[in-house]
Amino acid sequence: MTEILVMLVLLLVAVVATVAVLTRDPARQAIVLAVLGLLLALLFTVLQAPDVALSQLGVGTAVTPLLIMLTVRRVRRGKQEPDEGEPAKAGGDR
């Protein structure tokens, strides 16, 4: 029974990892990476590695997608046009 569960979770991990690679939008990719992290944590739990599963749950499911989303937000905010009252920045952010 354990072998079937491992194979099923491995198959799901492979499918979600492929979707993560094929996703072009960084915001959607962060969500897919969070799902991938959750599936990997499940796989580690099934393989009886709870300490690795907890680390994966914290880092792969929460922290990494959050950092990606914050970076995407910052980059998209930086591409917006400046307000009429503000002069345009010369030379970028320094």
C-alpha positions as CSV (number, residue, x, y, z in Angstrom):
1,M,0.0,0.0,0.0
2,T,2.8,2.4,0.8
3,E,4.5,1.8,-2.6
4,I,1.2,2.7,-4.3
5,L,0.9,5.9,-2.3
6,V,4.6,6.8,-3.0
7,M,4.1,6.3,-6.8
8,L,0.9,8.3,-6.8
9,V,2.5,11.3,-5.0
10,L,5.6,11.0,-7.2
11,L,3.3,11.2,-10.3
12,L,1.5,14.2,-8.9
13,V,4.9,15.9,-8.1
14,A,6.0,15.2,-11.7
15,V,2.8,16.7,-13.2
16,V,2.9,19.8,-11.0
17,A,6.6,20.3,-11.6
18,T,6.0,20.2,-15.3
19,V,3.1,22.7,-14.9
20,A,5.5,25.0,-13.0
21,V,8.0,24.9,-15.8
22,L,5.4,25.6,-18.5
23,T,3.8,28.5,-16.6
24,R,4.9,31.8,-18.0
25,D,3.4,34.3,-15.5
26,P,5.6,34.7,-12.4
27,A,2.6,35.3,-10.1
28,R,0.9,32.1,-11.2
29,Q,4.2,30.3,-11.1
30,A,4.6,31.2,-7.5
31,I,1.2,29.6,-6.7
32,V,2.1,26.5,-8.6
33,L,5.4,26.3,-6.7
34,A,3.5,26.5,-3.4
35,V,1.4,23.5,-4.5
36,L,4.6,21.7,-5.6
37,G,6.1,22.4,-2.1
38,L,3.0,21.0,-0.5
39,L,3.2,17.8,-2.6
40,L,6.9,17.4,-1.8
41,A,6.1,17.8,1.9
42,L,3.5,15.1,1.5
43,L,6.0,12.9,-0.3
44,F,8.6,13.3,2.5
45,T,5.9,12.5,5.0
46,V,5.0,9.3,3.2
47,L,8.7,8.4,3.0
48,Q,8.9,8.8,6.8
49,A,11.0,11.9,6.8
50,P,8.9,14.3,9.0
51,D,11.8,16.7,9.7
52,V,12.5,17.2,6.0
53,A,8.7,17.5,5.4
54,L,8.4,20.3,8.0
55,S,11.3,22.1,6.4
56,Q,9.8,21.8,3.0
57,L,6.4,22.9,4.3
58,G,7.9,26.1,5.7
59,V,10.4,27.0,3.0
60,G,9.0,25.5,-0.2
61,T,5.3,26.1,0.5
62,A,5.4,29.4,2.3
63,V,8.6,31.4,2.2
64,T,9.8,30.9,-1.4
65,P,6.4,31.7,-3.1
66,L,6.0,34.7,-0.7
67,L,9.4,36.1,-1.8
68,I,8.5,35.5,-5.4
69,M,5.2,37.3,-5.1
70,L,6.8,40.3,-3.3
71,T,9.4,40.5,-6.0
72,V,6.8,40.4,-8.8
73,R,4.9,43.1,-7.0
74,R,7.9,45.3,-6.7
75,V,9.0,44.8,-10.3
76,R,5.5,45.5,-11.6
77,R,5.2,48.6,-9.4
78,G,8.5,49.9,-10.8
79,K,7.3,49.6,-14.4
80,Q,4.4,51.9,-13.8
81,E,4.5,55.4,-15.2
82,P,5.4,58.2,-12.7
83,D,2.6,60.5,-11.6
84,E,2.1,63.8,-13.3
85,G,3.4,65.8,-10.3
86,E,6.6,63.7,-9.9
87,P,9.6,64.0,-12.3
88,A,10.7,60.9,-14.0
89,K,13.8,59.2,-12.4
90,A,16.9,59.3,-14.4
91,G,19.2,56.3,-14.2
92,G,16.9,53.9,-12.4
93,D,16.6,53.1,-8.7
94,R,19.8,53.9,-6.8
